[in-house]
């Protein structure tokens, strides 16, 4: 297998939001893509920091990489994206799946955003269609549309790897919730089976890890391991069984701590809302709306 088929993958874990940011590249000194970055945000003070993103910058510079893409698997509900900061520091184009427009339309209403907020995805440099290919250096990737957690989720298939976003987690954690606006358990089941139809040796990289039983954090597995061992969708679990489990489980889950501030920012490609007349940007908290 050539290097172009087996990309180098460096994961940077953020213990506050349990998120993994990935830098994907062929070898030192080549082009790279950054997937699912994190901007640190303190919900108590409303202050942001760039500690997590600075670790990405440090690695990119250490390996002498050139950033071509800053990719999002979806508009995250549990962390802010650092895409604008990384773009300013490293260059590259921001991109997300083209169904982000659906999410923007839904949340523009929920947050009653300013009339000038566009719901056509224009905040991003590029909107990726299902099956669309993208290149960085000698590497090429393709976009897999995998809705269910949200209506706009995508995964990125690059060489022998897939970056699955929130479709699924490590085998002992299972799958993503489906009770956010536009989520659907039946749809998620089909999306997961699409990923699990790939060759067993395909490397799968999770966007999050929530390790049970005090095991160390892990975020790489394979299609074969997921098909054998995933507690929610291993081979033999029917669609009806999955939907019943997911619906019952989702009813017991609390909303993520950062969902209300994070979604507002992430549907803007990481930019803050327009500043008020006093020069300060504000995030809205809709009361009794979700």
Secondary structure as UniProt FT lines:
FT   TURN            3..5
FT   STRAND          8..14
FT   TURN            15..18
FT   STRAND          19..25
FT   TURN            28..29
FT   STRAND          31..35
FT   STRAND          39..42
FT   TURN            43..46
FT   STRAND          47..49
FT   HELIX           51..62
FT   TURN            63..64
FT   STRAND          66..71
FT   HELIX           83..90
FT   STRAND          93..97
FT   TURN            98..99
FT   HELIX           100..111
FT   TURN            115..116
FT   TURN            122..123
FT   STRAND          126..128
FT   TURN            130..131
FT   STRAND          133..136
FT   TURN            137..138
FT   STRAND          139..145
FT   TURN            151..152
FT   STRAND          154..158
FT   TURN            159..160
FT   STRAND          161..163
FT   TURN            165..166
FT   TURN            171..173
FT   TURN            181..182
FT   HELIX           185..195
FT   TURN            196..197
FT   TURN            200..201
FT   STRAND          203..205
FT   TURN            213..214
FT   STRAND          220..222
FT   HELIX           223..229
FT   TURN            231..233
FT   TURN            235..236
FT   HELIX           239..250
FT   TURN            251..252
FT   TURN            257..258
FT   HELIX           259..266
FT   TURN            267..270
FT   TURN            277..278
FT   TURN            287..288
//
